[in-house]
Amino acid sequence: TPAAGRYFISFSAMGSSTLSSALASYSIFINNTEQTDSTRLAFGDTEGHTPNLTLALHTQTLATLDGQQIVSIRIKTSGGIFKVTTRNLVLLVA
């Protein structure tokens, strides 16, 4: 839990899906509230992609935190397993 203040929040990782037709998205959440400006599609088409293809993931947002909020990342997938590795979550005072 970061101290109160305004932050530039950056998330990066590597990700892959086991299902070629799966849709996947990820977002930054603050206290269970999605920061919609941070939502990104990792796999966004239904026409398929190579299973287990590894992609670079990145998103960011600016947020004012009160010192008691939890910052987290959530991945949503329509099927299969979406594996996230080599992840970093960085908060810089803005």
Secondary structure as GFF3:
##gff-version 3
##sequence-region A 1 94
A	DSSP	beta_strand	5	17	.	.	.	ID=ss1
A	DSSP	beta_strand	24	30	.	.	.	ID=ss2
A	DSSP	beta_strand	33	34	.	.	.	ID=ss3
A	DSSP	three_ten_helix	36	38	.	.	.	ID=ss4
A	DSSP	beta_strand	40	43	.	.	.	ID=ss5
A	DSSP	beta_strand	55	65	.	.	.	ID=ss6
A	DSSP	beta_strand	71	77	.	.	.	ID=ss7
A	DSSP	beta_strand	82	93	.	.	.	ID=ss8
###
